[in-house]
Amino acid sequence: MRHHPVSPIAELYPLMDTASLLELADSVRRNGLREPIVLTADGAVLDGRNRLRACEIAGVEPHFVEFAGADEDALEYVVDTNSARRHLSESQRALIAARLADFRHGGSRSRPTGRYTQKAAAAKLGIGERTVRDGKLVLERGPVELAEDVERGLIAVRAAAELIRSAGKERVLVAEYHRLRRQSGSVEWYSPPSILRLVTELFGEIDLDPASNEGEPWVSAKHHYTQSDDGLSRPWEGRVFLNPPWNAQGSPAAWVKKLLDEYEGGGVTEAVCLLPARTNTVWMDSLSKFPRCFVKGRLKFGDAAGEAPFPVVLVYLGPRTQDFVDLFDDLGSCYAKVSPSIPRDCPA
């Protein structure tokens, strides 16, 4: 597969995390590359870095198109295309807008664009100027790890900017402040209390949290399996709430399969699982017969400073579809496939 350099314009937008990239690669492997990679006249990748990486992982030959506009239009094209296509949190947009306001594209003709002021960049990304200034502060005075955590949704851009202001101009001190924050807090996606209250109301009591956090349990359940317990290797029983690992070290796929196996085997009588709404994945498709609620907007998880950088869905396995819909309907759009296979009869 031929190597293509990357246009500086493409680097305005962050690369996918490992888990999302592997899911995209799986989709490309199964369905082919649906959207071509866009190149500049010089053969550099203008749009589609993630799609190109997914093709390399999947062993699929990519196809390319050349950007048809003038050089000065390329920046506008990339911003408009990615802003429409990608689900970006306010903090992610803040970093993109900050890069955009500072962007000078010489290109092969050495012509700087310089068309975006901070005010224009803020308007383009749909955020306030103060938020862009916070993003600029994070990029210019924070350690790389801090900017990466902002883009991953582990800390809000405003909180990151306040951390830098508190630490002063020394990058080493900022990095130390951030390290201490990471040690004292959790980077897990702790389930929002509002959702846990609804699950408890539906079940009466949660019997098992099979993907629990270490230390004091976040979810109030009769039984918990932590990472050291290896919940995937243990039997699951009763009413289960599942919020599996979603980061680069853990895809939901194995957890979803385990849940289905335990439910179809009769051990699990009811379950609610909280998942990233990645409808192009095999594991999400395996849950297609079960009712679900697509949560409106971006969820703020229990221990995260900012909103999650992805949409989420709640899926219900059990006989009480209408009770699930009635309880969770205010959170978002609820759907249930009309089929004799829903629900599975089981004793109360």
N, C-alpha and C positions, 0 to 999 in steps of 0.2 A: 504494500500500500504506500503510495507516494507521500512523502512528507510535505506539508504545506505550512509556511510561516503564518503567524497570526497578526492581523492588523491591530494596531493600537486601539482602534475604535471598538473592536470586539472585546477588548480587555476591560472596558468600562463595566461590564456585567460579570458577576462572579460565576465560577464554574459550579456545577452541581456537586452535592456531597456524594460520597461513595455509594451509599444505599440507593439514592435516586438514580445515579448513573447506571448502576447494575440493573435496575428495573427498566430504564430506558433501553439498555442493551438487550434485555430479554424481549422487549417489545419489538425492537428492530430485527432480532433473530427470528421472531415468529411472523412478523408482518412486513418486513422489509423497511427501507427508509422511505417514509411517506413525504418528507419535506426535504428538498435538496439543500446541500451546503452552498452558501453564497460566497463567491470569491471576488476580490478586486481584480482589476485589469492586470495587476502584477502577480496574481495567483495566490495572494494572501487570504486567509479566512476572514471574511467580514462578518458573517453571521452563521452560527451552527457549530461552534467549538464542541458543545456537548454532544451533538448528533454525530460529529466526526469521531469523538472518543468512543461513543457507543458502538459505532460501526467497527472500530478496531477491536473492541472487546468481543463483539458478536461474530467477527470474521465475515462481515458483509461488505461488499464493495460499494463505497458511497458514490453518489452521483452529484454533479456540481452544476451550478449556473453562474454566469458572470453578472455582477451588478450592472444594471443598464443605465443608471443615472450618472450625473457628473460627480467629480470628486467631492465637491462641496455639499452634495446631497447625501453622501454616504452616512454621515453622522446622524442626520435627521432620520434616515431610513432605519438605522440600527436602534435608535432610541424609541421610535414609534413602534417598530416591530416587537421588540422585547417587552416594552411596557404593556402592550396589548396581550402578548402571549403568556407572559410569566406572572405568577401570583407572587407579588412582592410585598413584604411588610413595610411599614413606614420607615423603620430603621434601615432596611436594605435600600429603600429609595433614597434615603438621606445620603448614604455613601455614594450611590451612583450619581446623584445630583452634585455632590461635592467634587467628584472626579470630572463631571461634565463641565462644571464652572471653571475648572482649571485646565481643561483640555485644549491643547494646541496641536493640531494635526498638520505636520509638514508634508508628509506623503512624498511621492516621487517628484512632485512639482514644488515642494518646499513652500506651500502656501498655507499659513496658519488660518484656521477658521475663526476661533475666538468669538463665536457668535453668542455664547451663553454667559450672561452674568449670573450671579447667585440668584437674583430675583427671577430671571428667566428660567434657570434650571429648576428652581423650586416650583414654578408654575407648570413646567413641563412634566415633572414627576408627581404633581398633585400634593405637595407638602408645603409647610411654611418656611420662610427664610431662616428663622431661628433653627429649625431642624437641620437645614443645610449647613449652617455654621457649626452646629454640633458635629455633623458628619465630617466636616473639614478638619475640625479639631482632632477627632479620633484618627483620621488618616495622617495628619501631619505630626502630631505629638504623642500618639499612643503607640505601644508596641504592636507588631503585626498580629500577635495572638488576640489582642483586644478587638481589632477590626474584624478578625475572622469570627470571633464569638458574636459580635453584633450581626454579622451577615447570617450566622446560624440561628439567630433568635435566642441566644442564651443570655443576652443582656441588651437592654434597650439603648439606643444611641444616646438618648439624653442622660441616662445613668452612666454610660461610659464617659461622656463628656464631663459630667460632674466629678467622676473619679479622677480624671486628668487635671481638672481645675484644683481639686483638693491636694493632689500630689505635687503640683507645680510643673515646671518645664523639664525636669530631669526624666528622661525616658526610662532609666533604670528604676527609679522610684515608682513611676507609674506601673511598670511591669510587676514590681514587688507588691504594690497595692492590689493589682489584678490577681496575682497568684494567691494572695491571702483571701481575697473574695471567693475565688474558685474553691479553695480548701474549706472555707467555712460554709459555703453553700453547696447545693446539689445542681448538677447539670442534667439530671434526669427530667423527663417530662412528667412531673407529678400531676395526677388527675385533678382537675378543678373541683373544689368542694361542692359547687352547685350541681355538677353532674353526679357526684357520689351521693348527694342527698336524693336525687331522683332515682338512682339505681336502688338505694336502700328502701325508698318508698315503694318501688315496684316489687322488690323481692321480700320485703319485710326484714330480712337480714341477709348479708352476704356470707356465704359459707366459706369461699376460698378466693384469695388473691394470689394466683399462681406466679405472677411476675412482680413480686413485692420489692420494695427498696430495703437496703440494709439498715440496721438500727431500728429506731422507733417506727412502727408501721404507719404509713400515710393513710392507707385504706383500712377502715374499720371492718374487719372480717373475723370469722371464727378461726380460720387457719391462713397462714401465709407461707409461700415459698420464695425465698430470696435467691439471688444469683448463686450463692454458695450451696443452697439446697438443690439446685438444678431442677426447677419445676417441670421441665420437659421430660424428665425421666421418671416422674412420679405420677401416681393416679390422681385424677381430678374427680371430685364428687360434689353433688348438690348444686347450689346457686353460685355461679362464678362471675366475677367481674375481672375482665382481662384488659390491661393496658400494657402491651408488650413493648420490648425495646424497639426503638425506631431509628437508632443512630447507625453510623457506619459499621459498628461492631455487631449489630444485630438487626436483621430484617424481620418483619412480622411473619414471614412465610411459614416458618417452622411452628410458630405459636398458633397460627390459624389452623394449620393441619392438625395439630394436637387437639385443639378445641373441637374441631369437627369429629375427629376420631372418638373422643371421650363423650361427646353428645350423642353421636349415632350409636355408640356402644351402650348408652344408658346411664353412664356414671354421672354425667352432667345433666341436670334436669332443666335448668334455665341458665342463660348467660347473656351478658351485655359486654361487647368488646369495643374499645375505643381505638380507632385506627386512622392513619393518614388516608385521605380519600384519593387513592391512586387506582383509578378505575381501569387503567390499562394493564394491570398486573394479573398473573395467574391466580395468586392467592386471593385477590379481591373478587375475581370472577367465581371462585369456588364458594363464595358466600352469597351468590346472586339470588338464590331462592328465599333468603331470609329478609325480613323487614329491616329497614335502616332509616336513620335520620342524618341528613347532611347538615351539619351545624352551620348556621349563618355567620359570615364574617370569619375572623381569625380568633382562635381560642387562646386565652391567657392561662397558661398552665400554673399549677400551684406554686412552684418555686422559681419560675422564670421571671426576669425583669421585664421582658417584652412579650409581644404576641408571637405565637408559633408562625414560622414562615411557610406554612402549608395549610390547606383546608383539611378538616377532619370529618369522620363519619362514625356514628354509633350503630352497631349491628346487633339485633336481638335474635337469640335462638331460644325457642320455647313455645308453649301453647297459647300464650296470652298476647297475641298480636295487637288487639285493639287497646288493651291496657297500656302497652308500650307506646303506641301512637298517641293516645290521649295524654300521657304523662310528658312525652318528649316533644310534642308538636310545637311548643313555644320556642324551642331551641333552633328549629330550622325546618326544612322540608322533609316530611316522612313519606316513605314509599314501601309498599308491600306487593309482591307479585301475586296476582290472583291465580292460585293453583291448588289442586288438592293436596300437594306436598307441603303446604303451609297451613296450619302448624302440624307438628308431630304430636300425636296424642301421648300423654304421659300422665301418671297419677299425680294428683294435687299434693 
